Amino acid sequence: MVQVANTSPTLDEQKNELKTRIRKLNSKAGQMKMDLHDIAEGLPADLEKLPEAATKTYDIFCQLQDLRQQLKVLENS
Amino acid sequence: MVQVANTSPTLDEQKNELKTRIRKLNSKAGQMKMDLHDIAEGLPADLEKLPEAATKTYDIFCQLQDLRQQLKVLENS
């Protein structure tokens, strides 16, 4: 296989980059999930924190699903 | 004290009505808080239920705070 300088990332590089992003996001998502869990448990204390915590948790899990889907596509290609 | 027919509710009646509403709402709020707690715990399963559950839980606790405030005002009047 001919290697050309300054090519776009290889498939393996793309996969590894995705895996790294997923790993980081997954750890963040786990933390947010626990925070939301604690807020729910402690209601009505911290009620004002609930909307933002729920929105952020939802968004990060959606993003995570999306990245996992992208990885799946790369792994099947 | 002179009793007149068709008067507006007495202070005691207003307080009792508020207390009943608060009791019912409190029980509902407790249930929603537990549901939200379970959703958070089980993420990413049921992710699609999170936004609505969080919004409803937030709204009901806000309503509860409002009714409790109204009762406080009545009790100090």
Backbone of each chain as nested JSON, in Angstrom:
{
  "chains": [
    {"id": "A", "residues": [
      {"number": 1, "name": "MET", "atoms": {"N": [0.841, -1.198, 0.0], "CA": [0.0, 0.0, 0.0], "C": [0.875, 1.247, 0.0]}},
      {"number": 2, "name": "VAL", "atoms": {"N": [0.597, 2.132, -0.906], "CA": [1.403, 3.347, -1.037], "C": [0.987, 4.361, 0.026]}},
      {"number": 3, "name": "GLN", "atoms": {"N": [1.942, 4.875, 0.791], "CA": [1.645, 5.894, 1.797], "C": [1.932, 7.275, 1.233]}},
      {"number": 4, "name": "VAL", "atoms": {"N": [0.975, 8.118, 1.256], "CA": [1.165, 9.475, 0.751], "C": [1.168, 10.429, 1.95]}},
      {"number": 5, "name": "ALA", "atoms": {"N": [2.057, 11.372, 1.968], "CA": [2.115, 12.325, 3.074], "C": [0.876, 13.226, 3.064]}},
      {"number": 6, "name": "ASN", "atoms": {"N": [0.476, 13.704, 4.268], "CA": [-0.644, 14.642, 4.402], "C": [-1.987, 14.114, 3.904]}},
      {"number": 7, "name": "THR", "atoms": {"N": [-2.141, 12.817, 3.979], "CA": [-3.451, 12.267, 3.615], "C": [-4.446, 12.543, 4.734]}},
      {"number": 8, "name": "SER", "atoms": {"N": [-5.704, 12.332, 4.445], "CA": [-6.716, 12.406, 5.505], "C": [-6.525, 11.198, 6.424]}},
      {"number": 9, "name": "PRO", "atoms": {"N": [-7.052, 11.244, 7.639], "CA": [-6.809, 10.166, 8.605], "C": [-7.259, 8.81, 8.053]}},
      {"number": 10, "name": "THR", "atoms": {"N": [-6.518, 7.779, 8.418], "CA": [-6.914, 6.432, 8.006], "C": [-8.166, 6.025, 8.768]}},
      {"number": 11, "name": "LEU", "atoms": {"N": [-8.75, 4.92, 8.35], "CA": [-9.947, 4.412, 9.008], "C": [-9.66, 4.104, 10.479]}},
      {"number": 12, "name": "ASP", "atoms": {"N": [-8.486, 3.49, 10.704], "CA": [-8.123, 3.159, 12.083], "C": [-7.963, 4.411, 12.938]}},
      {"number": 13, "name": "GLU", "atoms": {"N": [-7.363, 5.418, 12.341], "CA": [-7.197, 6.685, 13.079], "C": [-8.553, 7.306, 13.406]}},
      {"number": 14, "name": "GLN", "atoms": {"N": [-9.451, 7.262, 12.437], "CA": [-10.793, 7.798, 12.671], "C": [-11.501, 7.039, 13.795]}},
      {"number": 15, "name": "LYS", "atoms": {"N": [-11.357, 5.713, 13.737], "CA": [-11.986, 4.885, 14.773], "C": [-11.404, 5.189, 16.151]}},
      {"number": 16, "name": "ASN", "atoms": {"N": [-10.09, 5.299, 16.193], "CA": [-9.452, 5.567, 17.484], "C": [-9.851, 6.929, 18.037]}},
      {"number": 17, "name": "GLU", "atoms": {"N": [-9.948, 7.882, 17.137], "CA": [-10.344, 9.223, 17.595], "C": [-11.77, 9.188, 18.147]}},
      {"number": 18, "name": "LEU", "atoms": {"N": [-12.633, 8.496, 17.433], "CA": [-14.028, 8.36, 17.89], "C": [-14.09, 7.659, 19.246]}},
      {"number": 19, "name": "LYS", "atoms": {"N": [-13.31, 6.587, 19.363], "CA": [-13.314, 5.834, 20.63], "C": [-12.875, 6.707, 21.802]}},
      {"number": 20, "name": "THR", "atoms": {"N": [-11.868, 7.541, 21.537], "CA": [-11.388, 8.437, 22.596], "C": [-12.487, 9.435, 22.99]}},
      {"number": 21, "name": "ARG", "atoms": {"N": [-13.153, 10.007, 21.973], "CA": [-14.232, 10.964, 22.259], "C": [-15.368, 10.291, 23.027]}},
      {"number": 22, "name": "ILE", "atoms": {"N": [-15.697, 9.06, 22.624], "CA": [-16.768, 8.32, 23.296], "C": [-16.396, 8.044, 24.749]}},
      {"number": 23, "name": "ARG", "atoms": {"N": [-15.151, 7.652, 24.959], "CA": [-14.703, 7.341, 26.323], "C": [-14.826, 8.574, 27.224]}},
      {"number": 24, "name": "LYS", "atoms": {"N": [-14.372, 9.707, 26.705], "CA": [-14.433, 10.951, 27.501], "C": [-15.876, 11.367, 27.776]}},
      {"number": 25, "name": "LEU", "atoms": {"N": [-16.687, 11.312, 26.726], "CA": [-18.08, 11.722, 26.843], "C": [-18.84, 10.78, 27.773]}},
      {"number": 26, "name": "ASN", "atoms": {"N": [-18.485, 9.506, 27.709], "CA": [-19.154, 8.512, 28.537], "C": [-18.901, 8.771, 30.016]}},
      {"number": 27, "name": "SER", "atoms": {"N": [-17.684, 9.178, 30.307], "CA": [-17.353, 9.456, 31.698], "C": [-18.103, 10.708, 32.184]}},
      {"number": 28, "name": "LYS", "atoms": {"N": [-18.183, 11.71, 31.311], "CA": [-18.924, 12.928, 31.636], "C": [-20.427, 12.621, 31.812]}},
      {"number": 29, "name": "ALA", "atoms": {"N": [-20.937, 11.786, 30.908], "CA": [-22.358, 11.428, 30.965], "C": [-22.681, 10.689, 32.266]}},
      {"number": 30, "name": "GLY", "atoms": {"N": [-21.766, 9.836, 32.681], "CA": [-21.964, 9.095, 33.93], "C": [-22.053, 10.038, 35.114]}},
      {"number": 31, "name": "GLN", "atoms": {"N": [-21.187, 11.059, 35.09], "CA": [-21.202, 12.042, 36.172], "C": [-22.514, 12.828, 36.18]}},
      {"number": 32, "name": "MET", "atoms": {"N": [-22.977, 13.235, 35.002], "CA": [-24.203, 14.03, 34.908], "C": [-25.43, 13.238, 35.325]}},
      {"number": 33, "name": "LYS", "atoms": {"N": [-25.41, 11.975, 34.969], "CA": [-26.492, 11.075, 35.35], "C": [-26.572, 10.957, 36.875]}},
      {"number": 34, "name": "MET", "atoms": {"N": [-25.41, 10.849, 37.512], "CA": [-25.395, 10.765, 38.971], "C": [-25.861, 12.069, 39.604]}},
      {"number": 35, "name": "ASP", "atoms": {"N": [-25.443, 13.198, 39.014], "CA": [-25.882, 14.497, 39.535], "C": [-27.399, 14.628, 39.439]}},
      {"number": 36, "name": "LEU", "atoms": {"N": [-27.956, 14.247, 38.289], "CA": [-29.404, 14.33, 38.08], "C": [-30.135, 13.422, 39.068]}},
      {"number": 37, "name": "HIS", "atoms": {"N": [-29.595, 12.261, 39.25], "CA": [-30.115, 11.281, 40.205], "C": [-30.162, 11.885, 41.621]}},
      {"number": 38, "name": "ASP", "atoms": {"N": [-29.072, 12.528, 42.005], "CA": [-29.017, 13.15, 43.334], "C": [-30.014, 14.306, 43.451]}},
      {"number": 39, "name": "ILE", "atoms": {"N": [-30.146, 15.105, 42.385], "CA": [-31.099, 16.215, 42.42], "C": [-32.511, 15.664, 42.586]}},
      {"number": 40, "name": "ALA", "atoms": {"N": [-32.844, 14.623, 41.809], "CA": [-34.185, 14.022, 41.894], "C": [-34.435, 13.503, 43.307]}},
      {"number": 41, "name": "GLU", "atoms": {"N": [-33.434, 12.853, 43.865], "CA": [-33.568, 12.272, 45.203], "C": [-33.794, 13.351, 46.263]}},
      {"number": 42, "name": "GLY", "atoms": {"N": [-33.127, 14.478, 46.084], "CA": [-33.174, 15.517, 47.115], "C": [-34.285, 16.535, 46.956]}},
      {"number": 43, "name": "LEU", "atoms": {"N": [-35.133, 16.414, 45.911], "CA": [-36.196, 17.407, 45.692], "C": [-37.073, 17.544, 46.921]}},
      {"number": 44, "name": "PRO", "atoms": {"N": [-37.565, 18.73, 47.222], "CA": [-37.512, 19.97, 46.439], "C": [-36.241, 20.81, 46.63]}},
      {"number": 45, "name": "ALA", "atoms": {"N": [-35.261, 20.327, 47.41], "CA": [-34.001, 21.082, 47.497], "C": [-33.392, 21.12, 46.099]}},
      {"number": 46, "name": "ASP", "atoms": {"N": [-32.719, 22.168, 45.756], "CA": [-32.056, 22.295, 44.449], "C": [-33.004, 22.192, 43.263]}},
      {"number": 47, "name": "LEU", "atoms": {"N": [-34.269, 22.506, 43.485], "CA": [-35.256, 22.425, 42.4], "C": [-34.829, 23.267, 41.201]}},
      {"number": 48, "name": "GLU", "atoms": {"N": [-34.226, 24.418, 41.473], "CA": [-33.861, 25.331, 40.386], "C": [-32.753, 24.751, 39.507]}},
      {"number": 49, "name": "LYS", "atoms": {"N": [-32.05, 23.747, 40.008], "CA": [-30.982, 23.134, 39.196], "C": [-31.511, 22.056, 38.261]}},
      {"number": 50, "name": "LEU", "atoms": {"N": [-32.75, 21.611, 38.5], "CA": [-33.281, 20.469, 37.748], "C": [-33.382, 20.683, 36.228]}},
      {"number": 51, "name": "PRO", "atoms": {"N": [-33.976, 21.801, 35.761], "CA": [-34.143, 21.913, 34.298], "C": [-32.819, 21.845, 33.533]}},
      {"number": 52, "name": "GLU", "atoms": {"N": [-31.826, 22.589, 33.989], "CA": [-30.553, 22.59, 33.267], "C": [-29.857, 21.227, 33.345]}},
      {"number": 53, "name": "ALA", "atoms": {"N": [-29.881, 20.624, 34.531], "CA": [-29.231, 19.323, 34.694], "C": [-29.884, 18.283, 33.784]}},
      {"number": 54, "name": "ALA", "atoms": {"N": [-31.214, 18.322, 33.698], "CA": [-31.924, 17.351, 32.855], "C": [-31.619, 17.585, 31.382]}},
      {"number": 55, "name": "THR", "atoms": {"N": [-31.626, 18.845, 30.956], "CA": [-31.347, 19.159, 29.559], "C": [-29.936, 18.735, 29.17]}},
      {"number": 56, "name": "LYS", "atoms": {"N": [-28.973, 19.083, 30.012], "CA": [-27.58, 18.728, 29.709], "C": [-27.384, 17.216, 29.687]}},
      {"number": 57, "name": "THR", "atoms": {"N": [-28.012, 16.529, 30.622], "CA": [-27.876, 15.07, 30.664], "C": [-28.469, 14.454, 29.404]}},
      {"number": 58, "name": "TYR", "atoms": {"N": [-29.635, 14.96, 29.038], "CA": [-30.275, 14.453, 27.825], "C": [-29.388, 14.686, 26.598]}},
      {"number": 59, "name": "ASP", "atoms": {"N": [-28.869, 15.893, 26.471], "CA": [-28.043, 16.232, 25.314], "C": [-26.796, 15.36, 25.216]}},
      {"number": 60, "name": "ILE", "atoms": {"N": [-26.159, 15.148, 26.351], "CA": [-24.906, 14.391, 26.309], "C": [-25.167, 12.925, 25.956]}},
      {"number": 61, "name": "PHE", "atoms": {"N": [-26.28, 12.38, 26.431], "CA": [-26.583, 10.991, 26.077], "C": [-26.973, 10.865, 24.6]}},
      {"number": 62, "name": "CYS", "atoms": {"N": [-27.624, 11.89, 24.066], "CA": [-27.945, 11.887, 22.635], "C": [-26.675, 11.922, 21.803]}},
      {"number": 63, "name": "GLN", "atoms": {"N": [-25.758, 12.772, 22.205], "CA": [-24.475, 12.909, 21.524], "C": [-23.71, 11.584, 21.551]}},
      {"number": 64, "name": "LEU", "atoms": {"N": [-23.762, 10.945, 22.708], "CA": [-23.088, 9.665, 22.901], "C": [-23.676, 8.602, 21.97]}},
      {"number": 65, "name": "GLN", "atoms": {"N": [-24.985, 8.576, 21.883], "CA": [-25.649, 7.633, 20.974], "C": [-25.201, 7.871, 19.542]}},
      {"number": 66, "name": "ASP", "atoms": {"N": [-25.103, 9.146, 19.191], "CA": [-24.719, 9.528, 17.84], "C": [-23.294, 9.071, 17.525]}},
      {"number": 67, "name": "LEU", "atoms": {"N": [-22.373, 9.32, 18.449], "CA": [-20.982, 8.915, 18.232], "C": [-20.863, 7.393, 18.148]}},
      {"number": 68, "name": "ARG", "atoms": {"N": [-21.622, 6.704, 18.993], "CA": [-21.565, 5.227, 18.958], "C": [-22.073, 4.7, 17.622]}},
      {"number": 69, "name": "GLN", "atoms": {"N": [-23.079, 5.384, 17.099], "CA": [-23.625, 5.001, 15.804], "C": [-22.57, 5.21, 14.709]}},
      {"number": 70, "name": "GLN", "atoms": {"N": [-21.873, 6.357, 14.793], "CA": [-20.807, 6.655, 13.815], "C": [-19.711, 5.595, 13.865]}},
      {"number": 71, "name": "LEU", "atoms": {"N": [-19.364, 5.189, 15.091], "CA": [-18.314, 4.181, 15.257], "C": [-18.754, 2.861, 14.638]}},
      {"number": 72, "name": "LYS", "atoms": {"N": [-20.007, 2.516, 14.859], "CA": [-20.564, 1.283, 14.305], "C": [-20.456, 1.295, 12.772]}},
      {"number": 73, "name": "VAL", "atoms": {"N": [-20.799, 2.435, 12.187], "CA": [-20.72, 2.554, 10.731], "C": [-19.278, 2.351, 10.267]}},
      {"number": 74, "name": "LEU", "atoms": {"N": [-18.33, 2.998, 10.957], "CA": [-16.915, 2.851, 10.577], "C": [-16.459, 1.406, 10.729]}},
      {"number": 75, "name": "GLU", "atoms": {"N": [-16.915, 0.763, 11.789], "CA": [-16.473, -0.617, 12.035], "C": [-17.05, -1.593, 11.028]}},
      {"number": 76, "name": "ASN", "atoms": {"N": [-18.151, -1.236, 10.435], "CA": [-18.742, -2.098, 9.409], "C": [-18.284, -1.736, 7.997]}},
      {"number": 77, "name": "SER", "atoms": {"N": [-17.399, -0.729, 7.9], "CA": [-17.017, -0.29, 6.555], "C": [-15.689, -0.917, 6.129]}}
    ]},
    {"id": "B", "residues": [
      {"number": 1, "name": "MET", "atoms": {"N": [-71.799, 35.322, 65.491], "CA": [-71.45, 35.62, 64.098], "C": [-72.653, 35.338, 63.199]}},
      {"number": 2, "name": "VAL", "atoms": {"N": [-73.015, 36.271, 62.38], "CA": [-74.17, 36.119, 61.497], "C": [-73.778, 35.291, 60.278]}},
      {"number": 3, "name": "GLN", "atoms": {"N": [-74.542, 34.239, 59.972], "CA": [-74.262, 33.416, 58.798], "C": [-75.158, 33.849, 57.64]}},
      {"number": 4, "name": "VAL", "atoms": {"N": [-74.568, 34.206, 56.556], "CA": [-75.335, 34.613, 55.387], "C": [-75.21, 33.512, 54.317]}},
      {"number": 5, "name": "ALA", "atoms": {"N": [-76.307, 33.149, 53.677], "CA": [-76.264, 32.114, 52.639], "C": [-75.454, 32.596, 51.438]}},
      {"number": 6, "name": "ASN", "atoms": {"N": [-74.834, 31.647, 50.731], "CA": [-74.103, 31.944, 49.487], "C": [-72.927, 32.918, 49.663]}},
      {"number": 7, "name": "THR", "atoms": {"N": [-72.355, 32.925, 50.82], "CA": [-71.171, 33.782, 50.995], "C": [-69.974, 33.107, 50.336]}},
      {"number": 8, "name": "SER", "atoms": {"N": [-68.908, 33.844, 50.161], "CA": [-67.674, 33.241, 49.683], "C": [-67.098, 32.375, 50.814]}},
      {"number": 9, "name": "PRO", "atoms": {"N": [-66.201, 31.431, 50.475], "CA": [-65.709, 30.509, 51.494], "C": [-65.04, 31.245, 52.652]}},
      {"number": 10, "name": "THR", "atoms": {"N": [-65.188, 30.712, 53.845], "CA": [-64.524, 31.301, 55.011], "C": [-63.028, 31.051, 54.896]}},
      {"number": 11, "name": "LEU", "atoms": {"N": [-62.286, 31.706, 55.739], "CA": [-60.833, 31.548, 55.752], "C": [-60.47, 30.1, 56.033]}},
      {"number": 12, "name": "ASP", "atoms": {"N": [-61.199, 29.5, 57.003], "CA": [-60.922, 28.098, 57.321], "C": [-61.19, 27.177, 56.139]}},
      {"number": 13, "name": "GLU", "atoms": {"N": [-62.285, 27.466, 55.445], "CA": [-62.589, 26.648, 54.269], "C": [-61.507, 26.793, 53.194]}},
      {"number": 14, "name": "GLN", "atoms": {"N": [-61.061, 28.011, 53.001], "CA": [-59.988, 28.236, 52.025], "C": [-58.72, 27.495, 52.411]}},
      {"number": 15, "name": "LYS", "atoms": {"N": [-58.414, 27.561, 53.707], "CA": [-57.204, 26.874, 54.181], "C": [-57.324, 25.368, 54.0]}},
      {"number": 16, "name": "ASN", "atoms": {"N": [-58.511, 24.839, 54.339], "CA": [-58.705, 23.394, 54.204], "C": [-58.638, 22.945, 52.752]}},
      {"number": 17, "name": "GLU", "atoms": {"N": [-59.203, 23.763, 51.874], "CA": [-59.16, 23.408, 50.464], "C": [-57.708, 23.393, 49.959]}},
      {"number": 18, "name": "LEU", "atoms": {"N": [-56.981, 24.423, 50.36], "CA": [-55.566, 24.495, 49.968], "C": [-54.792, 23.292, 50.501]}},
      {"number": 19, "name": "LYS", "atoms": {"N": [-55.069, 22.944, 51.765], "CA": [-54.344, 21.814, 52.37], "C": [-54.621, 20.516, 51.617]}},
      {"number": 20, "name": "THR", "atoms": {"N": [-55.87, 20.357, 51.201], "CA": [-56.225, 19.155, 50.425], "C": [-55.488, 19.134, 49.096]}},
      {"number": 21, "name": "ARG", "atoms": {"N": [-55.472, 20.289, 48.42], "CA": [-54.77, 20.348, 47.13], "C": [-53.283, 20.068, 47.31]}},
      {"number": 22, "name": "ILE", "atoms": {"N": [-52.718, 20.622, 48.375], "CA": [-51.289, 20.415, 48.632], "C": [-51.001, 18.939, 48.907]}},
      {"number": 23, "name": "ARG", "atoms": {"N": [-51.881, 18.311, 49.691], "CA": [-51.681, 16.901, 50.015], "C": [-51.694, 16.047, 48.745]}},
      {"number": 24, "name": "LYS", "atoms": {"N": [-52.664, 16.295, 47.885], "CA": [-52.756, 15.51, 46.64], "C": [-51.559, 15.749, 45.727]}},
      {"number": 25, "name": "LEU", "atoms": {"N": [-51.215, 17.027, 45.586], "CA": [-50.108, 17.395, 44.713], "C": [-48.787, 16.851, 45.255]}},
      {"number": 26, "name": "ASN", "atoms": {"N": [-48.668, 16.84, 46.568], "CA": [-47.448, 16.36, 47.203], "C": [-47.245, 14.876, 46.923]}},
      {"number": 27, "name": "SER", "atoms": {"N": [-48.342, 14.15, 46.943], "CA": [-48.249, 12.722, 46.684], "C": [-47.87, 12.476, 45.217]}},
      {"number": 28, "name": "LYS", "atoms": {"N": [-48.46, 13.274, 44.321], "CA": [-48.126, 13.161, 42.9], "C": [-46.659, 13.546, 42.656]}},
      {"number": 29, "name": "ALA", "atoms": {"N": [-46.236, 14.613, 43.316], "CA": [-44.854, 15.085, 43.161], "C": [-43.865, 14.021, 43.638]}},
      {"number": 30, "name": "GLY", "atoms": {"N": [-44.214, 13.353, 44.718], "CA": [-43.357, 12.297, 45.25], "C": [-43.2, 11.17, 44.241]}},
      {"number": 31, "name": "GLN", "atoms": {"N": [-44.305, 10.832, 43.586], "CA": [-44.268, 9.773, 42.574], "C": [-43.403, 10.181, 41.381]}},
      {"number": 32, "name": "MET", "atoms": {"N": [-43.559, 11.45, 40.936], "CA": [-42.807, 11.916, 39.775], "C": [-41.316, 12.004, 40.062]}},
      {"number": 33, "name": "LYS", "atoms": {"N": [-41.025, 12.394, 41.282], "CA": [-39.63, 12.472, 41.71], "C": [-38.982, 11.082, 41.683]}},
      {"number": 34, "name": "MET", "atoms": {"N": [-39.749, 10.071, 42.123], "CA": [-39.221, 8.704, 42.086], "C": [-39.058, 8.213, 40.658]}},
      {"number": 35, "name": "ASP", "atoms": {"N": [-40.01, 8.566, 39.795], "CA": [-39.894, 8.166, 38.382], "C": [-38.651, 8.782, 37.749]}},
      {"number": 36, "name": "LEU", "atoms": {"N": [-38.453, 10.063, 38.001], "CA": [-37.296, 10.765, 37.439], "C": [-35.994, 10.147, 37.953]}},
      {"number": 37, "name": "HIS", "atoms": {"N": [-35.983, 9.852, 39.216], "CA": [-34.859, 9.202, 39.877], "C": [-34.541, 7.865, 39.188]}},
      {"number": 38, "name": "ASP", "atoms": {"N": [-35.581, 7.082, 38.909], "CA": [-35.393, 5.79, 38.236], "C": [-34.899, 5.969, 36.808]}},
      {"number": 39, "name": "ILE", "atoms": {"N": [-35.435, 6.977, 36.116], "CA": [-34.98, 7.231, 34.747], "C": [-33.497, 7.592, 34.756]}},
      {"number": 40, "name": "ALA", "atoms": {"N": [-33.122, 8.492, 35.657], "CA": [-31.72, 8.912, 35.758], "C": [-30.827, 7.702, 36.048]}},
      {"number": 41, "name": "GLU", "atoms": {"N": [-31.277, 6.864, 36.95], "CA": [-30.488, 5.693, 37.336], "C": [-30.298, 4.725, 36.168]}},
      {"number": 42, "name": "GLY", "atoms": {"N": [-31.338, 4.593, 35.356], "CA": [-31.308, 3.602, 34.285], "C": [-30.753, 4.089, 32.958]}},
      {"number": 43, "name": "LEU", "atoms": {"N": [-30.347, 5.344, 32.88], "CA": [-29.85, 5.89, 31.607], "C": [-28.709, 5.053, 31.051]}},
      {"number": 44, "name": "PRO", "atoms": {"N": [-28.583, 4.868, 29.749], "CA": [-29.333, 5.519, 28.67], "C": [-30.682, 4.861, 28.324]}},
      {"number": 45, "name": "ALA", "atoms": {"N": [-31.086, 3.81, 29.042], "CA": [-32.419, 3.25, 28.767], "C": [-33.451, 4.343, 29.067]}},
      {"number": 46, "name": "ASP", "atoms": {"N": [-34.513, 4.366, 28.337], "CA": [-35.579, 5.35, 28.563], "C": [-35.124, 6.791, 28.434]}},
      {"number": 47, "name": "LEU", "atoms": {"N": [-34.056, 7.018, 27.664], "CA": [-33.56, 8.387, 27.486], "C": [-34.64, 9.318, 26.943]}},
      {"number": 48, "name": "GLU", "atoms": {"N": [-35.475, 8.785, 26.055], "CA": [-36.5, 9.627, 25.421], "C": [-37.567, 10.089, 26.417]}},
      {"number": 49, "name": "LYS", "atoms": {"N": [-37.649, 9.43, 27.569], "CA": [-38.642, 9.847, 28.571], "C": [-38.12, 10.979, 29.463]}},
      {"number": 50, "name": "LEU", "atoms": {"N": [-36.802, 11.185, 29.43], "CA": [-36.199, 12.139, 30.367], "C": [-36.72, 13.572, 30.251]}},
      {"number": 51, "name": "PRO", "atoms": {"N": [-36.754, 14.183, 29.042], "CA": [-37.144, 15.609, 29.003], "C": [-38.53, 15.862, 29.584]}},
      {"number": 52, "name": "GLU", "atoms": {"N": [-39.509, 15.034, 29.212], "CA": [-40.865, 15.256, 29.707], "C": [-40.96, 15.001, 31.213]}},
      {"number": 53, "name": "ALA", "atoms": {"N": [-40.323, 13.934, 31.662], "CA": [-40.375, 13.617, 33.096], "C": [-39.76, 14.756, 33.92]}},
      {"number": 54, "name": "ALA", "atoms": {"N": [-38.647, 15.297, 33.423], "CA": [-37.983, 16.377, 34.153], "C": [-38.838, 17.643, 34.167]}},
      {"number": 55, "name": "THR", "atoms": {"N": [-39.416, 17.979, 33.014], "CA": [-40.254, 19.181, 32.928], "C": [-41.461, 19.066, 33.849]}},
      {"number": 56, "name": "LYS", "atoms": {"N": [-42.129, 17.924, 33.799], "CA": [-43.317, 17.729, 34.636], "C": [-42.972, 17.757, 36.126]}},
      {"number": 57, "name": "THR", "atoms": {"N": [-41.855, 17.142, 36.469], "CA": [-41.45, 17.124, 37.874], "C": [-41.148, 18.548, 38.343]}},
      {"number": 58, "name": "TYR", "atoms": {"N": [-40.439, 19.274, 37.5], "CA": [-40.119, 20.657, 37.85], "C": [-41.398, 21.476, 38.038]}},
      {"number": 59, "name": "ASP", "atoms": {"N": [-42.32, 21.357, 37.093], "CA": [-43.561, 22.131, 37.153], "C": [-44.36, 21.817, 38.41]}},
      {"number": 60, "name": "ILE", "atoms": {"N": [-44.463, 20.548, 38.745], "CA": [-45.292, 20.175, 39.889], "C": [-44.664, 20.668, 41.198]}},
      {"number": 61, "name": "PHE", "atoms": {"N": [-43.356, 20.643, 41.285], "CA": [-42.726, 21.143, 42.507], "C": [-42.843, 22.672, 42.613]}},
      {"number": 62, "name": "CYS", "atoms": {"N": [-42.83, 23.341, 41.472], "CA": [-43.033, 24.796, 41.47], "C": [-44.45, 25.127, 41.949]}},
      {"number": 63, "name": "GLN", "atoms": {"N": [-45.413, 24.372, 41.432], "CA": [-46.815, 24.56, 41.81], "C": [-46.997, 24.328, 43.317]}},
      {"number": 64, "name": "LEU", "atoms": {"N": [-46.326, 23.302, 43.79], "CA": [-46.397, 22.954, 45.209], "C": [-45.834, 24.077, 46.08]}},
      {"number": 65, "name": "GLN", "atoms": {"N": [-44.727, 24.636, 45.644], "CA": [-44.128, 25.757, 46.374], "C": [-45.1, 26.928, 46.418]}},
      {"number": 66, "name": "ASP", "atoms": {"N": [-45.753, 27.16, 45.294], "CA": [-46.683, 28.263, 45.178], "C": [-47.878, 28.077, 46.129]}},
      {"number": 67, "name": "LEU", "atoms": {"N": [-48.455, 26.878, 46.132], "CA": [-49.595, 26.602, 47.023], "C": [-49.193, 26.717, 48.489]}},
      {"number": 68, "name": "ARG", "atoms": {"N": [-48.017, 26.24, 48.806], "CA": [-47.544, 26.318, 50.207], "C": [-47.371, 27.777, 50.632]}},
      {"number": 69, "name": "GLN", "atoms": {"N": [-46.922, 28.573, 49.668], "CA": [-46.762, 29.992, 49.947], "C": [-48.136, 30.632, 50.204]}},
      {"number": 70, "name": "GLN", "atoms": {"N": [-49.11, 30.268, 49.37], "CA": [-50.471, 30.785, 49.543], "C": [-51.026, 30.396, 50.908]}},
      {"number": 71, "name": "LEU", "atoms": {"N": [-50.785, 29.158, 51.315], "CA": [-51.286, 28.688, 52.608], "C": [-50.65, 29.474, 53.753]}},
      {"number": 72, "name": "LYS", "atoms": {"N": [-49.366, 29.744, 53.595], "CA": [-48.64, 30.511, 54.601], "C": [-49.271, 31.902, 54.761]}},
      {"number": 73, "name": "VAL", "atoms": {"N": [-49.579, 32.508, 53.626], "CA": [-50.194, 33.838, 53.643], "C": [-51.548, 33.772, 54.376]}},
      {"number": 74, "name": "LEU", "atoms": {"N": [-52.347, 32.759, 54.048], "CA": [-53.654, 32.615, 54.7], "C": [-53.504, 32.387, 56.202]}},
      {"number": 75, "name": "GLU", "atoms": {"N": [-52.498, 31.583, 56.549], "CA": [-52.327, 31.26, 57.969], "C": [-51.832, 32.45, 58.767]}},
      {"number": 76, "name": "ASN", "atoms": {"N": [-51.2, 33.394, 58.097], "CA": [-50.76, 34.601, 58.799], "C": [-51.783, 35.736, 58.719]}},
      {"number": 77, "name": "SER", "atoms": {"N": [-52.935, 35.456, 58.088], "CA": [-53.91, 36.554, 57.931], "C": [-55.002, 36.481, 58.999]}}
    ]}
  ]
}
